[in-house]
Amino acid sequence: MSFHSEISQVIPPLNEHDHLQGSPQSSLVLMEYEDYQCPQCQRANELVKAIQQQLADQFCFVFRHFPLRA
């Protein structure tokens, strides 16, 4: 089994509900499940923004809303 096929089994495919910043063909793709109201998620997002500034076109951020509370 190749590395690419192993990764494609782990990473869920992108869909129309995903929020993308950057190209999904970038060398580094980060998919994050996050709740809009979670303070820890907001702090993590500050780190993601710093990574985006440093890596620019080499980085793609995929956001999926995952509410912690109903």
VOPAGU-2260 file (C-alpha; in pm, 1 decimal, decimal comma):
REM VOPAGU-2260
SITE   aa  ch    i         X         Y         Z
SITE  MET   A    0       0,0       0,0       0,0
SITE  SER   A    1     136,9     338,8     -95,9
SITE  PHE   A    2     164,0     637,9     136,5
SITE  HIS   A    3     -92,0     830,6     -71,2
SITE  SER   A    4    -354,4     555,6     -46,7
SITE  GLU   A    5    -297,1     522,6     329,4
SITE  ILE   A    6    -350,2     896,4     376,5
SITE  SER   A    7    -664,5     899,7     161,4
SITE  GLN   A    8    -812,2     635,0     390,1
SITE  VAL   A    9    -750,7     851,0     699,2
SITE  ILE   A   10    -854,3    1194,8     572,7
SITE  PRO   A   11   -1226,4    1231,0     501,9
SITE  PRO   A   12   -1297,9    1368,1     155,1
SITE  LEU   A   13   -1378,3    1736,1     119,8
SITE  ASN   A   14   -1743,1    1826,5      71,4
SITE  GLU   A   15   -1959,1    2130,0      -3,8
SITE  HIS   A   16   -1999,3    2212,1     367,4
SITE  ASP   A   17   -1623,9    2254,7     426,7
SITE  HIS   A   18   -1476,4    2602,3     460,1
SITE  LEU   A   19   -1140,4    2620,2     278,1
SITE  GLN   A   20    -859,5    2870,6     307,3
SITE  GLY   A   21    -592,9    2784,4      53,0
SITE  SER   A   22    -570,2    2516,1    -211,2
SITE  PRO   A   23    -655,6    2154,7    -122,5
SITE  GLN   A   24    -359,5    2056,9    -343,5
SITE  SER   A   25    -118,0    2232,4    -105,1
SITE  SER   A   26     166,7    2031,0      42,5
SITE  LEU   A   27      13,5    2067,0     391,3
SITE  VAL   A   28    -359,7    2038,0     462,4
SITE  LEU   A   29    -499,4    2082,7     812,4
SITE  MET   A   30    -859,4    1976,0     869,1
SITE  GLU   A   31   -1001,9    2101,2    1196,1
SITE  TYR   A   32   -1333,9    2019,6    1358,9
SITE  GLU   A   33   -1428,5    2319,6    1567,7
SITE  ASP   A   34   -1717,0    2473,8    1760,6
SITE  TYR   A   35   -1774,3    2845,7    1701,6
SITE  GLN   A   36   -1849,3    2900,1    2071,6
SITE  CYS   A   37   -1553,7    2705,4    2215,2
SITE  PRO   A   38   -1284,6    2927,4    2376,7
SITE  GLN   A   39   -1011,7    2666,3    2319,2
SITE  CYS   A   40   -1105,1    2647,1    1951,3
SITE  GLN   A   41   -1073,0    3024,3    1925,9
SITE  ARG   A   42    -722,2    3008,0    2074,4
SITE  ALA   A   43    -627,5    2726,3    1837,9
SITE  ASN   A   44    -748,1    2940,0    1549,1
SITE  GLU   A   45    -490,3    3205,7    1642,1
SITE  LEU   A   46    -219,5    2942,6    1592,5
SITE  VAL   A   47    -367,7    2841,0    1257,8
SITE  LYS   A   48    -356,6    3204,1    1143,0
SITE  ALA   A   49      12,3    3226,1    1236,4
SITE  ILE   A   50      83,9    2906,5    1040,2
SITE  GLN   A   51    -106,5    3045,7     741,5
SITE  GLN   A   52     108,3    3359,6     743,2
SITE  GLN   A   53     431,9    3161,0     756,7
SITE  LEU   A   54     347,8    2892,2     501,2
SITE  ALA   A   55     122,5    3094,8     267,1
SITE  ASP   A   56      57,2    2893,0     -52,2
SITE  GLN   A   57     201,8    2571,6      92,6
SITE  PHE   A   58     -82,8    2544,0     346,8
SITE  CYS   A   59    -455,2    2473,8     323,5
SITE  PHE   A   60    -688,2    2505,3     621,6
SITE  VAL   A   61   -1014,8    2312,5     614,6
SITE  PHE   A   62   -1273,6    2404,4     876,9
SITE  ARG   A   63   -1562,0    2178,7     974,7
SITE  HIS   A   64   -1819,4    2298,1    1222,8
SITE  PHE   A   65   -1857,4    2046,3    1504,1
SITE  PRO   A   66   -2087,3    2184,5    1777,0
SITE  LEU   A   67   -2002,6    2060,6    2124,8
SITE  ARG   A   68   -2347,4    2139,1    2262,8
SITE  ALA   A   69   -2687,7    2109,9    2103,9
